[in-house]
Amino acid sequence: MAYSREVYDQAKFLIDSYRRQAVNENEERRKAFFAKNPEYEELEREIAQTSIRLTRVMLSGQKDITDTVAEIRDNNLAMQRRQLEILRENGCPDDYLEPKYHCRKCGDTGFIDGKLCSCFREILRKMAYEELNRSTPLELCSFQSFSLDFYPEKAANSNLSPRRMMEGVKRHCWDYANSFTLQSPNLLFQGGVGLGKTHLSLAVAAKVISKGYGVIYGSAQNFFNTIESEHFGRGEDKQYTLNLLKGCDLLILDDIGTEFVTQFTTAVLHDIINTRLLTRRPTIISTNLSIDGLKSKYDERITSRISGNYTRVQFVGSDIRIEVKKKTIRN
């Protein structure tokens, strides 16, 4: 897929810096080794002259050059064997004087036969996700900072108390993030305003990112605004953000149902959900709406896929922000 010029330039700068670092470090390593082993450096010069000698023989006009060519070849191989002996005498591996690239396939050029190397594609992917997540306060919401103190200890009836239920929700989210793979299930976070859905969504995102996966988090309204702007704008890639959302390892759509629903946003939401189901990429959706509430907002194509393919995680209790304010006033 296409990436923004900013993302591409940043990725290219990074991979070029990898190559420069590998080459510079190798030059320093070679200088130090040659200073200690001048014979090796002299052999390297001699080997470099081999192609020149062969060219001269080819152009000499001699009728039979077979023996001469064989002699040059055998001498070249003997010098290479001596170089290996010198390396091993110094306790060095055979490739000690070769650059140590991050990617051995492309040598940190980012390309193989004119096509993007997988290492370059991975850097582009991660930088694109970081660009989308730049304004997301991942560091402010962790599992450690998610307090159960603001959930009531007493149950309204004989059921478990909100605090005990949310303790289970927190544990479930932690287990999900800690054991996340591309085969992890889809989750539907449901519950009223201010019950911690966003906090635990961000905590999951941070943990999964730390495991090396590509995660995109954001509110549905912001994503739809961006996608609509790209779609109807004059940019080259009219599906840039949409493709990122459909292709990331874990997508977290926050506040589904609070956006202004139009035919366009409904089509986009269906495309995202359906594509990710077909490609088996995990998604977390959070909403203040019940299943019936979702059905009143979206058509059956969307609600049936959510109902049938997402594990519901119910958030309960009172609005945490109000409880925090009450506690602040009392103190």
C-alpha positions in Angstrom: 0.0 0.0 0.0 1.0 3.7 -0.4 2.4 5.7 2.6 2.5 9.4 3.1 5.6 11.2 1.9 6.5 12.1 5.5 6.3 8.5 6.7 8.3 7.3 3.6 11.1 9.9 4.1 11.3 9.1 7.8 11.6 5.3 7.1 14.2 5.9 4.4 16.2 8.1 6.6 16.2 5.4 9.4 17.2 2.5 7.1 19.9 4.7 5.5 21.2 5.4 9.0 21.3 1.7 9.7 23.5 1.2 6.6 25.8 4.1 7.4 26.3 2.8 10.9 27.1 -0.7 9.7 29.5 0.5 7.1 31.3 2.9 9.5 31.6 0.3 12.2 33.0 -2.1 9.7 35.6 0.4 8.5 36.8 0.9 12.1 36.9 -2.9 12.6 38.9 -3.4 9.4 41.4 -0.6 10.2 42.1 -2.1 13.7 42.4 -5.6 12.2 44.8 -4.5 9.4 47.0 -2.7 11.8 47.4 -5.9 13.7 47.5 -8.2 10.6 49.2 -6.3 7.7 49.5 -9.6 5.8 45.7 -9.8 5.5 45.5 -6.3 4.0 48.2 -7.1 1.5 46.4 -10.3 0.5 43.2 -8.2 0.0 45.1 -5.9 -2.4 46.5 -8.8 -4.3 43.0 -10.4 -4.7 41.6 -7.1 -5.9 44.1 -7.2 -8.8 42.9 -10.6 -10.0 40.2 -9.2 -12.3 42.8 -6.8 -13.8 45.2 -9.7 -14.5 42.5 -11.8 -16.1 41.5 -8.9 -18.3 45.1 -8.4 -19.5 45.4 -12.1 -20.3 42.2 -12.1 -22.3 43.4 -9.1 -24.3 47.0 -10.4 -24.7 46.2 -12.2 -28.0 47.7 -15.5 -26.7 46.1 -18.5 -28.5 46.0 -20.7 -25.4 45.4 -19.0 -22.1 43.8 -21.9 -20.2 46.9 -22.6 -18.1 47.4 -19.0 -17.3 43.8 -18.5 -16.2 44.0 -21.6 -14.1 47.1 -20.4 -12.4 45.6 -17.0 -11.6 42.4 -18.8 -10.2 44.4 -21.2 -8.1 46.6 -18.4 -6.7 43.4 -16.4 -5.9 41.9 -19.3 -4.0 45.1 -19.8 -2.1 45.2 -16.2 -1.0 41.5 -16.5 0.2 42.3 -19.6 2.2 45.2 -17.8 3.8 42.9 -14.9 4.8 40.6 -17.4 6.5 43.5 -18.8 8.4 44.5 -15.4 9.6 41.0 -14.7 10.8 40.8 -18.0 12.7 44.3 -17.5 14.2 42.9 -14.3 15.7 39.8 -16.1 17.0 37.5 -14.2 14.5 34.5 -15.7 12.6 34.9 -15.9 8.8 32.6 -12.9 8.2 34.3 -10.7 10.8 35.4 -8.1 8.3 31.9 -7.9 6.6 29.4 -5.1 7.5 26.9 -6.2 10.1 23.6 -5.0 8.6 20.3 -5.0 10.4 18.9 -6.9 7.4 21.1 -9.4 5.6 18.7 -9.8 2.8 19.0 -6.2 1.4 22.1 -5.0 3.2 20.1 -2.1 4.7 19.3 -0.6 1.3 15.6 -1.3 1.7 15.3 -2.9 -1.7 15.8 -6.2 -3.4 15.8 -6.3 -7.2 14.1 -2.9 -7.2 11.3 -4.0 -4.9 10.7 -3.0 -1.3 12.4 -5.4 1.2 10.3 -6.8 4.0 12.4 -4.9 6.5 11.6 -1.5 4.8 7.9 -2.5 4.6 7.9 -3.2 8.3 9.5 0.1 9.2 7.0 1.9 7.0 4.1 0.1 8.7 5.3 0.9 12.2 5.9 4.5 11.4 2.5 4.9 9.8 0.9 3.5 13.0 2.9 5.8 15.2 1.8 8.7 13.0 -1.8 7.8 13.6 -1.3 7.2 17.3 0.8 10.3 17.9 -1.9 12.1 19.9 -2.9 9.0 21.8 -2.0 9.3 25.6 -0.8 5.6 25.8 1.6 6.5 28.7 -1.2 7.9 30.8 -3.4 4.8 30.9 -1.9 1.5 32.1 -3.2 -1.5 33.9 -1.3 -0.3 37.0 -3.1 3.0 37.0 -6.5 1.5 36.6 -8.0 1.8 40.1 -10.9 -0.3 41.3 -11.5 2.0 44.3 -14.1 4.0 42.5 -16.4 1.1 41.8 -19.0 0.3 44.5 -18.2 -2.6 46.8 -21.8 -3.4 47.5 -24.1 -5.1 44.9 -27.5 -3.6 44.2 -28.9 -7.1 44.5 -27.6 -10.6 45.1 -25.2 -10.4 42.1 -21.5 -9.6 42.3 -20.6 -6.1 43.2 -19.5 -3.7 40.5 -16.0 -3.7 42.0 -15.7 -7.5 41.9 -17.1 -7.5 38.3 -14.7 -4.9 37.1 -11.8 -6.7 38.8 -12.7 -9.6 36.5 -12.9 -7.2 33.5 -9.5 -5.8 34.3 -8.0 -9.3 34.6 -9.6 -10.4 31.3 -8.1 -7.3 29.5 -4.7 -8.0 31.0 -4.8 -11.6 30.0 -5.9 -10.6 26.5 -3.0 -8.1 26.1 -0.4 -10.3 27.7 -1.1 -13.3 25.5 -2.1 -11.4 22.4 -1.5 -13.0 19.0 -3.0 -12.5 15.6 -5.3 -15.3 16.5 -6.8 -13.4 19.5 -10.5 -12.9 19.5 -12.4 -9.7 18.8 -13.8 -7.8 21.8 -16.8 -5.6 22.3 -16.4 -3.3 25.3 -19.9 -2.2 26.4 -21.1 0.1 29.2 -22.1 3.6 30.1 -20.1 6.7 30.0 -17.0 7.0 32.3 -16.7 3.3 33.3 -13.1 2.8 32.2 -13.5 1.5 28.6 -11.1 4.0 27.2 -8.6 3.5 30.0 -8.4 -0.3 29.5 -8.5 0.1 25.7 -5.3 2.2 26.0 -3.8 -0.2 28.5 -4.3 -3.1 26.1 -2.9 -1.0 23.2 0.3 -0.1 25.1 0.9 -3.7 26.2 0.3 -5.1 22.7 2.6 -2.5 21.1 5.3 -3.4 23.7 5.1 -7.0 22.3 6.0 -5.7 18.8 2.6 -5.7 17.2 1.2 -2.9 15.1 -1.7 -1.3 16.9 -3.9 1.6 15.9 -6.2 3.3 18.5 -8.6 6.1 18.0 -12.2 7.3 18.2 -14.5 6.3 15.5 -15.5 9.9 14.8 -11.9 11.0 14.3 -11.2 8.1 12.0 -14.3 8.7 9.9 -13.5 12.4 9.6 -10.0 11.6 8.3 -11.2 8.9 6.0 -13.9 11.1 4.6 -11.4 14.0 4.1 -9.0 11.7 2.2 -11.8 10.2 0.1 -13.3 13.4 -1.1 -10.0 15.4 -1.1 -7.4 15.9 -3.8 -4.6 13.7 -2.3 -3.0 10.9 -4.3 -4.0 8.1 -1.9 -7.7 8.3 -1.1 -7.7 5.2 1.1 -4.5 5.8 3.1 -6.0 5.8 6.6 -8.7 3.3 5.7 -6.1 0.8 4.5 -4.0 1.3 7.6 -7.1 0.5 9.8 -7.9 -2.6 7.8 -4.4 -3.9 7.8 -3.0 -3.3 11.3 -2.4 -6.2 13.7 -4.9 -4.8 16.3 -7.4 -2.1 15.7 -9.2 -0.4 18.7 -12.2 1.7 17.7 -13.3 3.8 20.6 -16.8 5.3 21.1 -18.6 3.6 18.2 -22.1 5.0 18.1 -21.2 8.6 19.2 -20.3 9.6 15.6 -22.6 11.3 13.2 -23.9 8.3 11.2 -24.2 8.7 7.4 -24.4 6.4 4.5 -20.6 7.0 4.0 -19.6 6.3 7.6 -21.8 3.2 7.7 -20.2 1.9 4.5 -16.7 2.6 5.9 -17.5 0.8 9.2 -18.8 -2.2 7.4 -15.7 -2.3 5.2 -13.4 -2.2 8.2 -15.2 -4.8 10.3 -15.8 -7.1 7.3 -12.3 -6.9 5.9 -10.7 -7.5 9.3 -13.0 -10.5 9.9 -12.1 -12.0 6.5 -8.4 -11.5 7.1 -8.6 -12.6 10.7 -7.2 -9.5 12.3 -8.3 -8.8 15.9 -10.4 -5.8 16.6 -11.6 -4.2 19.8 -14.7 -2.0 19.7 -15.9 0.1 22.6 -19.4 1.6 22.8 -21.8 3.2 25.2 -24.7 1.4 23.4 -26.3 -1.9 24.1 -26.8 -4.4 21.3 -30.3 -2.9 20.7 -28.8 0.5 20.7 -26.3 -0.5 18.0 -29.1 -2.1 16.0 -31.0 1.2 16.1 -27.9 3.0 14.7 -26.5 0.6 12.1 -27.9 -1.8 9.6 -28.0 -5.6 10.1 -24.8 -6.2 8.1 -22.8 -4.5 10.8 -24.7 -5.5 14.0 -24.9 -9.2 12.9 -21.1 -9.3 12.4 -20.4 -7.7 15.7 -23.0 -9.9 17.6 -21.7 -13.1 16.0 -17.9 -12.5 16.0 -17.1 -10.4 19.1 -16.8 -11.4 22.7 -18.8 -9.0 24.9 -17.0 -7.4 27.9 -19.5 -5.6 30.1 -18.4 -2.5 32.1 -20.5 -1.7 35.1 -20.6 0.9 38.0 -20.9 4.6 38.2 -19.2 7.3 36.1 -15.6 7.3 37.5 -15.1 11.0 36.7 -18.1 11.9 39.0 -16.8 9.6 41.7 -13.3 11.1 41.5 -14.8 14.6 41.8 -16.9 13.6 44.8 -13.8 12.1 46.5 -11.8 15.3 45.8 -14.5 17.5 47.3 -14.7 15.3 50.4 -10.9 15.5 50.9 
